[in-house]
């Protein structure tokens, strides 16, 4: 089966191996991650600069790509068992690190009296959400 390819404005092409990381595509398809398509990475900048369009999902895919690159480099140096065991958790963390962001990115946090890190933890730990099952079944953290 072919890789899933995403066209990214910063990194050009980002791919996810369907054979090795099909679970990562299921995680990407959860509503909790997909809502990041509607959250602006650059806050309210797009109101002044209409070309300043970058979503939290694009950002998260970029972070995933960088983690893939780091793991690839570590594997070339010499795969360590600890790194191999942590691979799924590292890739998951890269993809979902911003799931708690609200509208307009950091601009909205003072209105809520919280921060996106707290919300991210609540979303990830919530047993009723699809993201929880998609992450923890693969990474064996529970």
Secondary structure, DSSP 4 states (H G I P E B T S, - for coil): -PPEEEEETTTEEEEE-HHHHHHHHHHHTSHHHHGGGGSBTTTTHHHH-TT---BHHHHHHHHHHHHHHHHHHHHHHH--HHHHHHHHHHHHHHHHTTTT--TTGGGGHHHHTS-HHHHHHHHHH-TTSHHHHHHHHHH---
